Amino acid sequence: MYNHIHVKNGHLFIEDCDAAELAHRFKTPLYVLSEASIREKCTRIREGFLDKYDRTYAAYASKALMTTALAKLVHQEGFYMDVVSGGELYTALNADFPSDQIIFHGNNKSPEELEFALKRHVGRIVVDNLDELKLLSQMCNAFNRKAGILFRITPGVNSATHAYISTGKKDSKFGLPLDEDILFPAIQFAIEDPMLDFYGFHFHVGSQLFDNTAHVKAAEVTLELMRVVRERFNYTVPEMNCGGGFGIKYTKDDEPKDVTYFTDAVMAVIEQFCETHQFPRPRIFIEPGRYLIGEAGVTLYTIGSVKEIPNIKTYVAVDGGMSDNIRTALYQAKYEATPIDQPFSETSQEVTLCGKCCETGDILIEHLPLPEVHVGEVIAVFATGAYNYSMASHYNKHRIPAMVLVNGDAAYEIIEREQYSDLTRFDRIPDHLK
Ligand SMILES: Cc1ncc(COP(=O)(O)O)c(C=O)c1O
């Protein structure tokens, strides 16, 4: 199903690493990432988009997964970095990521985060709302720093995905609507404020998309907005950021498109518009998160119990769960899995793969076809690279799993396994309880 997953001598391999050896050496639950898979996706974007069209850029949306090692890899690949918090920004800078190649998003950036971004000369701040615009302008003056800004707009398009990850609608907590009395005064302010460099507009229409319609419509709306801005303010907007959202293969039912299916369609609309309206073609950014990292991830879990409830179902419980992958509980995400010592072998039952958290909804996979499995066997869940570790929690004081980056037959721990002592590191005891 994925280029980096193989079966050799009846064992599951991730690149050239035997999953059983990884589980033995690093213990479970374990996030495993294939470096080859990440680099292959970067190459596809480079060849299909960056090399094909000039003045195009790709920023990795680090909310999908952020670690210092990954930030290094992303920089090596020549990508920019999208961050949405002081923590993601700190991690990027901790990896010596060039700050002028960082794009700072977020619908409620705090003064502390904006100060951090300004002082570290972050290249672009994507302004989400009018309060932020005012605050940013004041802070630019206070710190005597200019900021390059874009406005996140809600282009008013619906995307065919789960409501929680459909973000281009007018009713969204993200971005500014196109209303005359909201957006246009903000644009005028950005153009006139000497401390702000107004670069343009950003949209992100949704995630896990297999259809390019929302991207194309959003690009059309944004181009028209750029035309109006030129007409009204005599200002030529130099940049457009089309967000991410390119879908991946979680299960065999998913038929994701290559990134070029989205980028070619969007570029065609942009180039046509610019020709018709004699508009210099803006710099174009995309911001893939899941597309780069999702399929690269595999989570290894050990089975702790197999509970058959007669005439109802069988629960196979593993040593992780919603604390390391909340996506099934949060928005009914679908995954596939197989036991690593009998990978993809003939199945004889349908089970519910559940975790060990104290929630009935702590389910990883419903209706998972499996062969007979036993306590102690290791199960691999596929396509867990995006929005798993980055959404992990310490619920029930479970330790967040370690993470290993696999490169050929080598495996490197890029997130160390947490110890119990890490869980109480920030606990303090008031005197009267000592
Ligand atoms: C502004 C922005 N850019 C990029 C992304 C990345 O989305 P995806 O991982 O679906 O590519 C997101 C996801 O929420 C986003 O909000």
The ligand as an SDF file (V2000), in Angstrom:
LIG
                    3D

 16 16  0  0  0  0  0  0  0  0999 V2000
   -3.3640   27.5440    7.7010 C   0  0  0  0  0  0  0  0  0  0  0  0
   -3.1350   26.1160    7.4500 C   0  0  0  0  0  0  0  0  0  0  0  0
   -2.2130   25.7490    6.5370 N   0  0  0  0  0  0  0  0  0  0  0  0
   -1.9440   24.4460    6.3070 C   0  0  0  0  0  0  0  0  0  0  0  0
   -2.6010   23.4480    6.9860 C   0  0  0  0  0  0  0  0  0  0  0  0
   -2.2270   22.0340    6.7030 C   0  0  0  0  0  0  0  0  0  0  0  0
   -3.2670   21.2290    6.3460 O   0  0  0  0  0  0  0  0  0  0  0  0
   -2.9930   19.7580    5.8370 P   0  0  0  0  0  0  0  0  0  0  0  0
   -2.2400   19.0540    6.8950 O   0  0  0  0  0  0  0  0  0  0  0  0
   -4.3230   19.1920    5.6170 O   0  0  0  0  0  0  0  0  0  0  0  0
   -2.1860   19.8800    4.5770 O   0  0  0  0  0  0  0  0  0  0  0  0
   -3.5830   23.7770    7.9160 C   0  0  0  0  0  0  0  0  0  0  0  0
   -4.3250   22.7420    8.6580 C   0  0  0  0  0  0  0  0  0  0  0  0
   -5.1240   22.9460    9.5020 O   0  0  0  0  0  0  0  0  0  0  0  0
   -3.8570   25.1530    8.1620 C   0  0  0  0  0  0  0  0  0  0  0  0
   -4.7750   25.5380    9.0550 O   0  0  0  0  0  0  0  0  0  0  0  0
  1  2  1  0
  2  3  1  0
  2 15  2  0
  3  4  2  0
  4  5  1  0
  5  6  1  0
  5 12  2  0
  6  7  1  0
  7  8  1  0
  8  9  2  0
  8 10  1  0
  8 11  1  0
 12 13  1  0
 12 15  1  0
 13 14  2  0
 15 16  1  0
M  END
$$$$
